[in-house]
Amino acid sequence: MRDKSHEEQIERWALFVKNNPKKWKSIHTEFINAQFKKSEKFYKTLEKTKNGKKKIMRIKNIHSI
């Protein structure tokens, strides 16, 4: 179960979005794009390891190429 600080952070973010209708979108987009970049970097690094491609296939539930 999440603690009270998590709920407080959600409330702070909601207030920020409400009070900054134009500013929050660019911040959120930057965050989401960073998550995609981090994921891509992880998979590229994993692919270079022993059986990396097989591991990626298992993670992504890919049965054949």
HELIX and SHEET records of a PDB file:
HELIX    1   1 LYS A    4  ASN A   19  1                                  16    
HELIX    2   2 LYS A   23  GLU A   47  1                                  25    
HELIX    3   3 GLY A   52  ILE A   59  1                                   8    
END                                                                             
